[in-house]
Amino acid sequence: MSDVEVYGIRHHGPGSARALRGALEEYKPDAVLIEGPPEADPIVELAGDAGMVPPVALLAYSPAPEDGDRKAAFWPFAEFSPEWQAIRYGLAAGVPVRFCDLPAANQLVPSEDETEGEGGDEAGGGGEDAEPAAEGVRLDPLGWLAKAAGYNDAERWWDDVVEHRGGGPSPFPAIAEAMAELRAQLAGRPEGAGPAAYRRREEQREAHMRRTLRRTLKEGHDRVAVVCGAWHVPALRAKVPAAHDDRTLRGLPKAKIAMTWVPWTHGRLAGHSGYGAGVRSPGWYHHLFAAPDRPVERWLTAAARVLREEDLHVSSAHVIEAVRLAEALAALRGRPLAGLDEVTEATRAVLCEGADLPVELIQRRMVVGERLGAVPDRTPMVPLQRDLQAEQRRLRLKPSALGKEQDLDLRKPTDLERSRLLHRLRLLDVDWGVPANTGRSKGTFRETWTLTWRPEFDVELIEAGAWGTTVRGAATARAEALAAHATALADLTSAAERCLLADLGDALPTVMRALADRAAVDTDVAHLMAAMPALVRALRYGDVRGTSTGPLRTVVDGLVVRVCVGLPPAITGLDDDAAREFLAHVDAVHGALSLLADDGHLERWRRTLESLLARPDALHGLIEGRLTRLLLDAGRLADVPDRMARAVSAGAAPDRAAAWVEGFLSGGALLLLHDEALLRLVDGWIAGLPAGSFTDVLPLLRRTFGGYPAAERRAIGERLRRRARPREGAPHDPEDDIDEARAAPAAATALHILGWGRP
């Protein structure tokens, strides 16, 4: 081991990365071993390509899982990751760079203990004064070292002793000594370091690291640098017989895996994303690593620039004062450099003048950041990934980790092609683009999307590669599969709509045959009504996009007739829940037919609604009120005040009257604002309700009026208030008189509070 240097690092830290780079340049190894999957050895040289821009990640995945459950794992690297700096050093120096961790083929296979569900806390604990649990020491060694140093925050301690170091001796001997002491404390404990399956996996990983190190030395390398997590340093320095490691690794199950590089983001490096080795502030760490000098000054200057871009006034004097405050706070707290806490406090107090919203903007843009990495074109990819990259270049759609709004005018060929690509990806469950209003533009020529690229899309593309080698071909196969396995008519109508949006002409005949067959045998009117809106939208999209929709029109024509015939028996005798469900169906069909703008279908639909209103006793109050409103809006009823008067008369049950009013008013408040007679009827009915009945119907009324915009509710209140004022010449009401003697003390107190008098 005299020819070996083992560097214990934190997986993502600017100080560790800078110190490691300096140590490697001083040691000048002839081989570099790095904690990571050895299957990546053939593609590690890609890290030296000019097109490889961190953050990136190694992706291991099972290319053809036998059980259909594809497994995948990532090993992320940022520019400030020590492992990345070790890789770049080795490639630049021309020395072999290898990964030495347990192969991904073994790690992606769950152990027997994990399969059987073994796990949980095997190490006991207690209150703050209890003996520290062994598992806690293993899983958070920095936390225990920070506690021993008098810190209650491990991240803050590590920043002070390592990440914020400006120079000085190498930290790696001290780190190795500290980890050796912690592991020695655990050596005598029978519970070891956590659940048995976890301990066994750690033993296997360290055994494989030692095996790789022995093989490297046997190849003749006499100056080997090993870069690994700090916890593993004592295990790699220990004199463990090779036979012991061979027994530990013998017979491990394997999975067939493939390995590649994929772009990553700073947001996915953050601990809050669920990444186990994540850090709190990847953007801040990147700045600490990249800034050549004066990191606090440069950071606050960049923060001021972000605020100015949002039209917030921040001057140079603000920046100077913020720097002074951050440095003063660091000095008071005994820190070697102002950390993120001090810089954030200075930003809030000086640059943002105490406001929290601008601080949140800086947190999102700078502290975490959404930097998206890139990989070179020669990186191994499945054909579907390459086809998507070609489409992105052709349509000038550059992936970005920051949410970006994209407005598309479907009359322009390029925008139309962009829309089709995004819809095809959504069919493959790759939601790179999310349409506004769920993508339903009601037949207009515009769409608005929010584009946000996430690293896991590469895994989803690999999975979608089973459907085809191009985005169009894979989406076509997926649409046909969705139609073949659809169990409801609404699922088939959704598939037809998505085919038209994505311009999948090859899949549309298969989907339409399945849709026509299912519609012909489905006798449930609710199912037919639920299918109608999507089909009508698909027709309108076909008109906008120039897609042939002849077979779809035939299905819609048949559905309209069947709905109009089957609605009267289906909508009578409903309870409250069923009435509310059918109300949504009626509204959806009415809106769809209005969008379709077919006079024949609209006339058939309105005659059906009129026939239902001819026998109101069979209808639920909610349905009757809504049908009355729809026909009133269509100009088919002239006696609505009389109908409302009967519905809310004294002889009507309060709950039925409230349901009628809710159904009638669910179309909006404008009718009450412009029809004095209807407003007077509703007001009189509510005012005349007995106390008990008013309490019963109050939830229905709150739901109805609560759905109106605040401005409309306020306008209704103003109209009622004006109606309540006594008109000129009206008889005097004694109840309007004010008892001035009783009001005088209260008035005097109010004047005193306002400073206008004494009590």
Buried (B, 14 or more C-beta within 10 A) or exposed (E): EEEBBBBBBBBBBBBBBBBBBEBBEEEEBBBBBBBBBBBBBEBBEBBBBEEBBBBBBBBBBBEEBEEEEBBBBBBBBBBBBBBBBBBBBBBEBEBBBBBBBBBBBBBBBBBEBBEEEBEEEBBEEEEEEEEBBBBBBBBBBBBBBBBEEEBEEBBBBBBBBBBBBEEEEBBBEEBBEBBBEBBEEBEEEEBBBBBBBBBBBBBBBBBBBBBBBEEBBEEEBEBBBBBBBBBBBBBBBEEBEEEEBEEBBEEBEEBEBBBBBBBBBBBBBBBEBEBEEBBBBBBBBBBBBEBEEEBBBBBBBBBBEBBEEEEBEBEEEBBEBBBEBBBEBBEEEEBEBBBBBBBBBBBBBBBBEEEEEBBEBBBBBBBBBBBBBBBBEEBBBBEBBBBBEEBBEEBEBEBEBBEBEBEBEBEEEEBBBBBBBBBBBBBBEBBBBBBBEEBBBEBEBBBBBBBBBBBEBBBBBBBBBBBBEBBBBBBBBBBBBBBEEBEBBBBBBBBBBBBBBBBBEBBBEBBBEBBBEBBEEBEEBBBBBBBBBBBBBBBBBBEBBEBEBEBBBEBBEBBBEBBBEBBBEBBBEBEEEBBBEBBEBBBBBBBBBBBBEBEEBBEBBBEBBBEBBEEBEBBBBBBBBBBBBBBBBBEEBEEBEEBBBBBBEEEBEBBBBBBBBBBBBBBBBEBBBEBEEBBBBBBEBBEEBEEEBBEBBEEBBEEBBEBBEEEBBEBBEEBBEEEEEEEEEEEEEEEEEEEEEEEEEEEBEEEEEEEEEEE
